[in-house]
Amino acid sequence: MEERADDNRLGRYLAARRAVVTPEQVGLPSGPRRRVAGLRREEVALLAGISADYYLRLERGRDRNPSQQVVEALARVLDLDDVEREYLTDLAAPRPRRRRTRRTDRVPDRLRHLLAAVDVPAFVESRTLDVLAANALATALSPRMAPGHNRLRSLLLDPEERSFQQDWDRAVVDMVAAFRHTLGTDVDDARAIELVGELSLVSARFRGVWARQDVRPLAGNTTVVRHPGVGTLRLHRDKLAVDDVVLVLYYADEGSADAEKLRLLGVLERSDGDRAERGAERDTQAG
């Protein structure tokens, strides 16, 4: 995994963000002979009011703890929003070396009760997007929302996600950026190291998006999905942090056609469950 505790994460982030800021954004001429899409190192240094040599040391990891004044100047030049500025500040802060550990994520009992009580698709995920618990309506909406699946891995590697997500590419960009935001500067989680390593090896799309270093929280949003049984649904998605896990809920506008499709999905799920139960009873009697 690229995110080792001794890696130059600050330098990589600066280089990635420098590459997406155009000269026109900062009032510089692009010029016909320009060989880089974004800003040159010396241009960032000039605009931030620091020496080109010092900025080079930052990108190459020879200086990893710039002052807050320098961080703010760089954030301004690189056009970072509040979330990205906070991420840059965290990267620039000194961090003690820690042993890599695997977190143990536990679903609180009250969340399991809530999953059973709500009549909308809902599941609980870890900070690394592993599904830890789900209600029947969530798995009816998508079997990839069942416990044991990883939402990011499914999105990138399961071909059914490409037909399920109306805008698959946008979903990938948003989820990868949210994953980086959730991890923050914690590079010691063994599960995160494992997941990023796997996806980096097998998914060119993940490598490309991950290298952009986008950082963005995946909060309330509206998404459009295609279900093979009930068709296209426009659903709102909310993510609520509870202790160390996240509750994810999908729901439709009240009284809408999408709400009726969700109701139908629940009916179909219960019918399938009843048929499976009757089949199990027949097998038991026959045995």
N, C-alpha and C positions, 0 to 999 in steps of 0.2 A: 504493500500500500504506500502511496506517495506521502501520506501524512504521518511520518514518523516524528517522534518527539524532538529529535535533533535536526529535523529538516528546516530549510529556509522558507517557512510558510509566509512570513511577511514579505520577503522578496518576490515570491511567486505571485502573491496577491497584487502587489504593486505593478508587476509586469503585465498581469492579465488585465487589470483595469486600465492601465495606460494604453493597451492595444485597442480598447473599444471607445476611446475618446478621440474624436476627429479634430484636426487643427481648426476647422471652422467653429467648433463649439467653444473654443477658447480665444477666438479672434486672431488666429494665425493663418497665413496663406497656405494652401495645400501644395501648390506648385506641381508642374508636370514631371519633375524628376524625383519626386518623393518615393522612397522605396518601402515605407512602412505605412500600414493603414491607420494606425493611431498616432500617438505622440512619441517623439524621440525622448530619450532619457534627459538630454540636455535641455529640452523644452520644458519638461516637467520641473526640473531643477530651477530653471530661470523663473517660471511662473510661481513656484513655491517659495522663492527667495532663499534658496540654499545653493551650495556649490554643486557643480556637476559631479565632482569626485565623491562628495558625501552621498549624493543620491545613488551613484554607482555602488558604493559600499552597502547601502541599504538593500538594493536589489540582489546583490551577490551574497548577502548574508554575513558580511564582515562587520556590520553594525546592525544590531537587531532591536535596539531599545531607544528609538528617537524620542525627543521630548514631546510633550503634548502640543506645544506650539507648532512643531514640525508636522505632527500628525494632522492637526487641523488644517495646516496649509496644504498638505498633500490631499486631504479629503476634498478641499475646495477645488483644487486643480483637476482632480479626477472625477468631479461632479458626483460625489457619493451622497446618497440619501442618509437619513438618520440611522437606519438599520445597518447600512454598509459602513458608516462612520464609526458606529459602536464596535463593529466587527474588526475594523482596522485598529482601533484603540486597544482592543483585547489582544490582537496579534502583536502589537508593539510593547505590551506590558511584560516584564520579566516573569517567567514561570518556573517553578521548581520541577526538577525531573521526578517523574513518578513511574512506578511499575505499571505495565499494562494489565488491566483487569477486565473480567467479564461481569457485567452488571447482572443482577438477578431481578427481573421485573415481575412484580406481583400485582394482580388485579384485585383491588379492594372489593370486599364482599358487597358493599353498597352499589358498586358499578355492575356487578353480576345481576343483582336484583333489578337495577334500572334497565339493563339490556332486556330482561324478560318482560318488563312492564311497558316499555314504549312500543308504539305501533308503527314505527318507522325503521328503516334499515339503520343499524347501529353496531359499531364494533369498537374494541379497545386495541390500541397499538402502542408499541414501545417507542422510545426516542429514535431507534434505528428502523422504525416502520415495520417491525414484525407484528403480525396480528396475534393478539393474546387471547381474545374472547370475542364472540360475535353472537347476535341473535339470529333466529331463523330467517327473518326477512332480509338481513344483510347477505347471507349466503344464497338466498333465492335471487337477490339482485345480481350477485356475482359470486361464484364458488371460490374465487380468488380472495374474497374477504373472510374466508374461514380461518380459524386458528391454524398456525403452522406455515402460513404463507407470509411472504414479505411483500409489502405493497410496491416498493421500488423495483425489486427483482421481477415481480410479476409484470409490472408495467413495461419493463425493458425487454424481457425474455419470453413472455408468454404471448404467442401470436393472437390469441383471442382478445387480448387487451387492445390491439390495434383496431379491431372492429367494434369493441365495446365503447372505447373513447371516441367521441366524434372528432375532437381535435387532439389526436394522440401526441403530436409533436409539442404542442403547448403544455399538455399535461406532463410530459417528460421534463421540460425546462423548469416548470413550476415546482415539481416534486424534488428534483435534484437541488434546486436553490433552497428549498425548505429544509431538505436533509442537511445541507451544509450549515444552515442557520441553527438548526436544532443541535448539531454537534458542537457548534461554536469553536472554541480553541481546545476542546478536550479531544486529544488524539490518542488517549490511552485505553479507550474502550475496545476490548478484544473483538466484540461482535461487529463494531463499526469497521475495524481494520479488515476483518474477514470479508465483509460485504463489499466494501470498496475495492478490495483486491480482486474478488471474483468478478465483479461487474467490469472492472478495468480490463480484465483479460478477455472477456467474451463479448463485450458490447462496445462497438466503435462509437455509437451514439452517446453512450454514457461517458466515454473518454473525452469526446469533444465538448459536451456540456459541462462536465466536471472541471475541465481545464479553464473554462471561462471564469470560474470562481464567483459565480452569481450567489448572492446571499439574500434570501427573502423569506419572511414567514409565510407559511401556508395557512391562512386563517379562513374566515368566512368567505365563501365563494359560490358561484353558480356554475354548474357543469351540465353538459348534455351527454347522455350515454344511450347506447342502443342495446336493448335486451332482446334476446331471441324469441321470447314468448309474448311480451307485451309491447314491443316496439320502442320507439324513441321516447326518452323521458328527460325533461328539464328539471333538475333537482338542485336545491340549495344544499351546501355542505358546510357544516360547522365543526370546528375542532376545539375541544375544551380540555385544558390541562387539569388533571386530577392526580395529586401526589406526583409520582414519577412517570405516569402514563398519560395517554391522551384518549379521550372519548370522541369518536367521530360519528356524526349523525347526518343522514341524508333525508330531506323532506321536500315536499312540493308545496306550491301555493294552495291554500285552502280553497276547495271548490273547483280546482282546475282539472283539466283532463289528465294531467300528470298525477294528481292525487288519486283520481279514479283508477289509473293504471297501477299505482302502488297498492291500492285496496285489492285490485284483481290479482296482483302478484301474491298478496297474502293469502287469498282464497286458493290459488293454485298450489301454493306451498303447503297449506294445510291438507288439501286433497291428496297431494303426493305423499305426505306424511301418513295420512290415514290408510292409503293403499299399501304403503310399505309395512305398516303395523299389521294390517289384515293378512298380508302375505307371510309375515313372520309367524303369525298365529297359526296359519294353515300348515306351514312347515313344521311347527312344533307338534300339532295334532297328528300330522302324517308320520312324524318320527315316533 
